[in-house]
């Protein structure tokens, strides 16, 4: 297998190349620019010196003589050499050097062969390559007071002089260059380390493998999975999730709350705590959702939502819990009949035959009354719940009153038997807990009513009531005043009612508490569409 450099080393090397390439190009271009600028500056300085010397009064006076004073001219040349580093030579009208440059062996390079134009009165500069390197020369004619040319002043800067000028720039560059190199190396190292840290120390092949595995696993899951960013914009959705929405719907990039209105996701991002088994209405279907925060270094960058069809789960749950319900029903019946048989047996054993007869008649009346009430409740599971709660009330010494006018014909799809059991069962359990503090006269009243437009569920108790300061938090998840409570009873009730677009109202004072749940259900509209219903004849108990 080919051995590759680690990602951190590759990034470091590429960053160095990216940093050094423009630096070297910049230095190269700068060098060319500096050389050109230095030469132009030297040309300018040479022409200025030559012009200045050619109008020097002492130089003009000595050239006005038949034999110019060479010592004077040499002195002028030496002074300029010491002050400006320029080589200065004076020529007579015939082009002959009156003095030697310093050093003397530079004479040919200083004067050169391009003096003819100067002897004709022209001022100019030239560049030449000689044995000692480049030379930049300036020629200026020397003209006396009568306007007659008497000679030529030649000023030259040779290679050593030019290098002296350019070295000043290079010296300043050399001091900055090591610092620039150190900065490039430091930034390259920081960039490589930062990239490696941001991808959790993983190599590209490892990331590619994980992405491929995740995509395969993601699409193979039958549950719908949706992931969002922290703005709740959907970034990922598997095929199962896309199938929940109409074909062609834009899902990726849409806001989660636009497709599935629910306050849960925003709450999960704020609290960084997952929520499980929430019921969401997705495209008309009730789904069970698990919402988890996508945490990276303790920051919520989004959420991951898994959705399951509640109908499928309900079917499986019914299969799994049917035996348990049967066992509980049989246990309750066995306990109930056992207690009552003991009473009858005791009365007969002591010869209280009339008392035993009256006791049996009273039991028959109670049973007949309960049967007459629950037979008006058509959904079987709701009827069983009421019977079970009646037996529980008897064991807990609670007086359970079921409204004789109760009537429940059918439940809507958005509020099926499972939803009804969740709402009614939790309301009754809360009422039983509330009246336990009044064992001598505790009572709970239940009423189920259905008309052509709605279903009403009323549960009242004569407990001590709910403190008014708890009203705003009553339906919050996790809020409870019970020592062993979970705080999700009323929250689940509110969830079920909200999904059915119903309402829930309550009142509470020192005389007790009542909850009224209203579920809209225009059943007559369904009948008009041609649907027919067969009345359940009920079950005798």
Order of alpha helices (4+ residues) and beta strands (2+ residues): alpha-alpha-alpha-beta-alpha-alpha-beta-beta-beta-alpha-alpha-beta-beta-alpha-alpha-alpha-beta-beta-beta-alpha-alpha-alpha-beta-alpha-beta-beta-alpha-beta-beta-alpha
